[in-house]
Amino acid sequence: NPLLSLLQKWALLALSACSSLSCLCCLLGLLVAIGLTLGNQGQVLLAPCSIANSALAPVSRECPFDPTRVYVSAPWAGE
């Protein structure tokens, strides 16, 4: 059926355009995040971790991560 084939082509074009637009938005967001991080030398990332609670910083809610820890994602790392 030629009508179904034409409809499939338009649907594929529309989905492709939406996917491309979504990818472009994600890329722009990533570039903005990298630019802001490099612009302030990453100080905003460490701002919630105060010196007063440095012993509790990695486990407290004020510090989102432990900046002194080395994170390894290799499968053999747990052995």
Residue pairs with C-beta under 8 A, 6 or more apart in sequence:
36 44
37 44
37 45
45 64
45 67
46 67
48 62
48 63
48 64
49 57
49 62
49 63
49 67
50 57
50 62
53 60
53 62
53 63
57 63
57 66
58 65
58 66
58 68
58 69
